[in-house]
Amino acid sequence: MDSQNLRTGSRWFLVGCAFELSLGVLAVLLAWLFNRPLFGDVRWSWKDLLAGLGSAAALFGLLLWTLNSHSSYDGRLRSVLERVIRPFFGGWSIFQLGVISIVAGICEELLFRGLIQGILHDTLRAAVPALVIASLIFGLAHFLSLEYFTITTLIGIYLSVIWAATDNLFTPIVAHAAYDFAALVYFLRIHRP
C-alpha cells in the first residue's frame, strides 16, 4: 500500500472512530437525561460471550450467502458494499478494522439497544414496539440504500432478540463487534467481486 492510501485510510479511520464515539457520547447523554445506568444491562459471562460469538457466526453465514447469491436484491446489496464499504474501509489495517469493530459494537449497542430500546420499552410499556422502533432507528443510522437499510434493520431486530434471550447487553455487543470485524476482514481482504 502506498503512502497516499495509508494517509487516506488513516484519515477515514479517525473519521469512523469519531463518528462511533459520538454515538457513545449520545448514549452517555441519554443515560444522564433519562436517569438510566449506562452499563446497567452489561455483565461479563463466558456463556454470553460464546452466545455472542455464535450469533456473530450466524450473521457471517448470512453475509457469505449474500455475497454468493444470484438474486437481484443481493446484487444491489453487493453493489452498495463495493461502492461504499470497500472505498471507505479499504485502506485500513487489520488492527484499525478491529478497533472500529469494537468501538462500534460497544457504542452502537449501548445507544440503540441499551438506551433507545430501553427508554422506549419503559415509555411504551411494550417490548415489541420498542424493539421495532429501535431497530428502525438503527437501520436509518446505517442508511446507504434501501437494501442496506432493510438488512441493517433486520440485524437490529436480531441483536435485540439476542439481548432479550440472554438478558445481557454484553451478548449483542460481542455479536456486533465480532460480526463487524469478521465481515470487514473477509470482504476487504478475501472476497473479490
N, C-alpha and C positions, 0 to 999 in steps of 0.2 A: 504494500500500500504506500503511495507516495505521500509526501508531507502535506500537500494541499488537502487530500482526502482525510488525512489524520486530523488536521486542524478543523475541517468541516464536521467530521464525526464528533470531535471533542466539543465543538460549539453546540451541536444538536443534543449531545449528551447533557450538557449543562441546561439547555432549554427544557429537555424532558424531565430532568430532576427537579428543576424549579417549578414546573407545572404540577408534578406529582406532590411535591412538598407543599404547594399552595392548597392542594386538596386536603392535606394533613392539617394545615393551619385552619382551613374552613371547618374541619372536623373538631378541632380544639374550640373554635368559637361557638359552634353549635352545642357542644358539650357544656360549655360555660353558660350559654344563653338558656338552655333547657334543663340545666342542673342535672346532667347525666354524667356518670363516670365514663371517661374516655375509653379506658381499657376494662370496664366492668364485666364484659362478657368474654374476656380473653383469659384462658387458663392453659398453662402448659400441660400436655398429656401425650405420652407416647402413642396411645391408642388413636387420639385425634390427629397426631402428626401423620401416622400411617393412613388414616382415613383421608386426610387432605392430599397425600401423595397419590393414593389410589384414585381419588376424584380427579386429580390433575391428569392421570394416565388416561382416564375415560375421555376427558376433553381433548387430549392429544390424539387419541384414536379418531375423534371426530375431525380434527384438523387434517390428519392423513387421508381420511376418506374424502374430505372436501378437495384436497389438492390433487387427488387422482380421479375424481368423479368426472363424468362427461355431461352432466346436466348443465343447462344454460345458466341456472341460478348459481351453481358453484363456479361456473366460468366467470360470471360477473364478480363474484366474491374474490376469486383469484386475481382478477384484473385490478381490483382495488388494492389487494396486497402488493402486487407488483408496482403499481403506480405510486402508492403512498408509503407503505411499510418498508419496502426494500430501500428506496432512496433515503428515507429518514434515518433508519437504523443501520443501513448497510456499512457505514464506516466505523461502527462501534466495535470495540474489542469484546471478547467473551466476558471479561471482568465487568465492563460497563453494562453489558446486557444483564448480567447477574445483579448488579446494583439496582438498575432501574426496575427489574422484576420484583425484587424485594421491597423497594420503596413503594411501587405501585400496589403490590399485594397488601401491604400494611395500610397505606393511606387511603386507598380506594375502598377497602373492606370496612375500615373504621368509619369512613364517611357514608358510603351508600347503604351498607347493611347495618352496622352498629348504631349509627346515629339517624340517618334519614328514615330507614325502615323502622328502627326502634321508636323514633318520635311519632311516625305515622301510626304505628301499632298502638301506642299509648293514646294518641289523639282520636283515632277512629274506633278503637276498641275492637279491631278485627284484623286477623293475621293476613288473610289472603289479599284484601285490597292494599294493605301496607306493602306486602311483598311485590305485588304487581306494579304499583306506583314507583317504588324504589328501583325496581328493575328497569322500568321505562326511563327513569331519570338516568340510570347507569348507561342504558343504550344511547340516550341522547348525548351524554358526555363523550361517547365514542363514535358519534355520527360521522362517518366518512362516505356512506352511501346507504340507500335503503336496505340493501342486503347486509351490510356490516352492522347497521343499527339493529336489524332483526336478530342476527346471530349474537350480538353482544347483549341484547335484552334477554334472550333465552339463556345465555351464560349467567346473567344476573339472577334469573329465576333459579337456575341450577345451584348457584352459590348460596342463595337464600335457603333453598331446601336443605343443603348440606348443613348450614348453620342451625336450622330448626331440628334436623335429625340428631345432631351431636350436642346441641345446646352449648356450643363453644365457638365463638367467633374465630378462634385460633385455626379451626379446621378450614374454613373458606379462605383465610389469609394464606395458609400453606398451599391450598389448591390453586389459588390465583397466582401466587408468586412462582410456584413450580411450573404451572402451565405456561405462564408468560415466558419464563426462561427457556423451557424445552421448545416451545413453539418458535421463539425468535431464533434460537441457535439452529434448529432444524431448517427453518425457512430460509435463513440468510446464509448458512454455511453448507448445507447438504442439498436441499431441494433446488432443482433447476427447472425453470419454466419450460 
